[in-house]
Amino acid sequence: MTDTPPDRLSNDPRSPFHDEQLLERGIGIRFNGQERHNVEEYCVSEGWVRVPVGKALDRRGNPMTIKVKGQVEAYFLTPAKE
């Protein structure tokens, strides 16, 4: 494993960008210089995060999200296991 998180990662298991092993390790997101703990999906190269909007749910029971653009920094919360 590397110490660099992927360019794009999602919490949604239906997404092609979902990776359970990386999510178990823990990913921290700094968006526009501020720590964010409610990010559903992010993309560093395109500069956006997807965050839930209140407590609203879609018809499948998933949280409604909005894409917000800005500077995204991703990092691992725990070191890699050797």
C-alpha positions in Angstrom: 0.0 0.0 0.0 1.1 3.5 -0.6 0.9 6.6 1.6 -1.0 8.5 -1.0 -4.8 8.2 -1.1 -6.5 7.7 -4.5 -7.5 10.7 -6.6 -11.2 9.7 -6.2 -13.0 7.7 -3.6 -16.6 7.1 -2.7 -18.4 5.7 0.4 -21.2 4.2 -1.8 -20.7 0.5 -2.4 -22.5 0.8 -5.8 -19.9 3.3 -7.1 -17.0 2.1 -9.3 -14.7 4.4 -7.1 -15.6 2.5 -3.8 -12.6 0.6 -2.2 -13.5 -1.1 1.1 -9.8 -1.7 2.1 -8.9 2.0 1.8 -12.0 3.1 3.7 -11.2 0.7 6.6 -7.8 2.4 6.8 -9.5 5.8 7.2 -9.4 8.8 4.9 -9.2 12.4 6.1 -10.4 15.2 3.9 -9.4 18.8 4.2 -11.6 21.0 2.0 -10.6 24.7 1.5 -8.3 24.4 4.6 -11.0 23.0 6.9 -11.4 19.5 8.1 -14.6 17.8 6.8 -16.1 14.6 8.4 -19.2 14.3 6.3 -17.8 13.7 2.8 -19.5 11.0 0.8 -17.2 11.2 -2.2 -14.2 13.3 -3.3 -12.0 14.0 -6.3 -8.7 15.7 -5.8 -7.8 16.4 -9.5 -11.2 17.9 -10.3 -11.4 19.8 -7.0 -14.8 18.8 -5.5 -16.4 16.9 -2.7 -19.9 15.5 -2.4 -21.6 16.2 1.0 -25.1 15.3 2.3 -27.8 18.1 2.4 -29.5 18.0 5.8 -31.4 14.9 6.6 -33.2 14.5 3.2 -33.1 11.1 1.6 -33.7 10.0 -2.0 -36.2 7.4 -2.9 -33.7 4.6 -2.3 -33.0 5.8 1.2 -29.6 7.3 0.5 -28.7 10.8 1.7 -29.3 13.6 -0.8 -25.9 15.1 -1.7 -24.5 18.2 -3.3 -21.2 18.7 -5.1 -19.1 21.6 -3.8 -16.0 22.8 -5.6 -12.8 23.9 -4.0 -9.4 22.8 -2.9 -9.4 19.2 -1.8 -6.6 17.5 0.2 -6.9 13.8 1.1 -4.8 11.9 3.6 -4.8 8.6 5.5 -5.7 8.6 9.2 -3.7 5.4 10.0 -0.3 4.3 8.6 0.0 1.4 6.2 0.3 -2.1 7.6 3.5 -3.8 6.5 
